[in-house]
Amino acid sequence: RYGDRLRRAQQMADWIDEDIDPGFPNGAEDTTYIGQNPPHLAANMPITRISELMQLPGFTADRYAKLKPFVAALPVGAKLNVCTAPGIVLDSLSEAERQFSLNADYLTQQRQAIGCFPRLTDLQATLGAAEYDKVKNSLAETSSYFMATVWVTIGTTDFTLYSLLARVGNGQVRPVLRSIGTA
């Protein structure tokens, strides 16, 4: 399983990097995607939608459905809100023993009782200083991005509007990305 995760990570790294050189040994660049049906090229830029995961070689709909609740496509530099992140996402911050996903009920109870849990200080104590220092700049106790989904039915046709919204300060919110689809 570790080998599969490593291969997928290398493929994703090649999907978003700016070059056309496959990472060794499991990378995937244009030559891989040209052979798919339909043929296409690697994005070579940060992902804008999590559905781009489906472009990775061998990435199945079942795998996507399992991963979808735990990933997001946000602008570079966006921070993970530790107060609301699922336990499995918090556990992914370290290679240490799984603590948050194994104690999901405790995580939920703490959030209901005190709001933000774990706080950054709690996470630092759990991970240890060395592990925490590796990830601290990508963590926050607030969220800056939100997804709004609007469903509209006109006659017998359903439409869906997806908006990625950013909190820009002074109580203002601006759209970052919008897309329209059918339900």
N, C-alpha and C positions, 0 to 999 in steps of 0.2 A: 504494500500500500504506500509506503514511503516513496518508492521509486515512481509510482503513478503520480503522486502529488508533486514530486520534483519535476517530472516531465511536463506536467500541466503548467507549473510555475514558469518553467523555461519557455514554453510555448507562449504564455501570456506576456512574458518579458519581451519576446520577439514581436508580438502583436503590437505592443505600444512603443517599442524603441524606434528611433529615427533612421536606423540603418537597414540595409537589406541583407545583412550577413547573419545566417542562422547561428544561434548560440549552441555551443557544443555541450553535450552530445545530442540533446533532445529538442533543439530549437525548431522553429517553423517560420519560414519567411515566404515570399512570393511563390517560390517553386512548389511549396506544399499546397498552397491555396489555389493555384492555377489548375491543379489536378482535381479539385473538388467540383461538385455539380450543384449550382452553377459555379464556374470559375470566377475567382476574384483575387485581389491583392491584399496583403497585410495592411492594416490601418496605418501603422507606423506613427501613431499619435495616441494620447490617452483615450481610454474608452469614454463614450458619452452615454451609453446604455448598457445595462448588465446583460441584455440579450446578445451582445457581441461575444459572450462566452460560447455561444452556440456555434461560432465560426471555428473554434479550435478543433483540430483533427480528433475525431472519435468522441467528441463531447455530446452526450446523448440528452434527450429531453428529460429523461428521468433524473440524470445527474443535475441538470439545470434546475429542475423543480426542487430538489433537495437543498441546493446551494442558495437559491434565490432569496430566502428570508434573511440571509446572513451577509449579503454583499450589497454594495451601492456603487454607482458611478457618479462620483462627485468631482468638482474641480481639484486640480493639483493643490495640495496644501490644506485641504479640508481636514478637520480634526474629528476623531472618534469621540462621541459623547459617552463617557464611561458610566454615566448615571442611568442610561437607557439601553446600553448595548446588551445583547443576549449573552448569557454565560459562555456559550461556545466561542463567541467572538472575543470576549475577555480572555479566555483560556488560550486563544491563538497568539496572544501577545508574548508568550513565553513557551519554552519547551519543557517547563517544569510540570509537575503533576497537575492534572486537571482539578480545579477547585470550584470554579463557578458553575460549570455545566453539571457537575456531579451533585451540586447543592442548589439546584434551580429553585426549589421551594423556599429555601432560606433567602435566596436573592430576591425573589418576589415579595416575601414577607418584609424584608428590610426596606425595600422600595415603597411598599404601602405604608409602613410605619414612619419612616424618616425622610422619604423623598429620594434624594440623590444617594445612591449606593451602588457600588463602592465610590467613595470620594477618592480623589487623586492620592491623598495621603494613605488611605487604606490599600490602594492598589500598589503603591510603593512598598508598603510593609509586606504585602503578599508576594510580590515579585522579587523583592530584594533590590538593593541599590543598583547593582550592575545591570540587571535585566531592565529595570525601570528606566535607567538612563538611556538605554537604546531606543525606547519608544516614547519617552515623555513629551517630546516636541510634536507628537501626532495625537495627543490626548487633550480633552477638555471636559468640563462639567456642564457645558451648554451645547446647544445645537445651533448651527448657522444656516443649515440647508434643510428644506422640507419639500416633500413631494405632495402635490395636490392633484387629485384625480377627480374629474367631473364626467358624469355619464349623462347623456342627453338622448332622449328618444323622440324622433320626429316621425309620426306615422308608424310604420313598421321597421324603420331603420334606427339602429343604435349607433351612437358616436361616443367616443371617449377622448377627452382632452387631458393630457398629462402636462403638468407644469412643475419644473424644478425651481423652487423659490429660494432666494438668499436673503437673510436678515442683514441689512447694511448699516444699521445703527439708527438712533433717534426714532425707534419704533417703525422704521420704514422697511418694506420688503420689495424686492424687485425680481422679476422672472429672469432666470438664467437660461433655461431651455424649455421649449414647448414642442409637443408633438401631438398629432391627431391620429386616431386609429378607430377601427370599428370594434365593438364589444364582442 
